[in-house]
């Protein structure tokens, strides 16, 4: 659900630096829990230039996968966004995600996106799926609908296709979230239900497998 907000912010007319501190009850990456269904703490920093260029980074606590010593994920990203006619904006960029101390799960990803004020679509391509030398494609829709001065309805739908790996024919996965956002300055509270289906249990999911396919997520953020 962050893709739409990031795209619209990057398309703004004025340069600015912003940051966030987030506490979430379950850090889910495209439907898969990276925190083993436990709370995670996240820090974010973003820079949006007046010309449409943007960059940023995020740090998040994660579960140590497969007995490794990695318990921190770092994501760096950069891109360019530009407003079109009306409320439409387009966006193109790249990111690099890394598990600190466990390079097998590091991967680059590239994306293009299109967004209006309430709805955004993004297509992402990873040439090297984490822990596997195969590509993966991910398409997502993110939306929000105001239900009053402080309340808004949030939605997310994602589809991923991972390439073939030897005798493994690849896999397709669908994930979805629906929830409510409540704004009370300077904090933002989100309560959402997350669901994922179509996982291939023969393949390692990044970076863990075997967690529940669904669950509630409560997230509290403070931005400045």
Secondary structure, 3 states (H helix, E strand, C coil): CHHHHHHHHHCCCCCEEEEEEEEECCCEECCEECCCCCCEEEEEEEEECCCCEEEEEEEEECCCHHHCCCCEEEEEEEEEEEECCCCCEEEEEEEEEEECCCHHHCEEEEEEEEECCCEEEEEEEECCCCCCCCCEEEEEEEEEEECCCCEEEEEEEEEEEECCECCECCEEEEEEEEEEEEEECCEEEEEEEEEEECCCCCCCCCCCCCCCCEEEEEEEEEEC
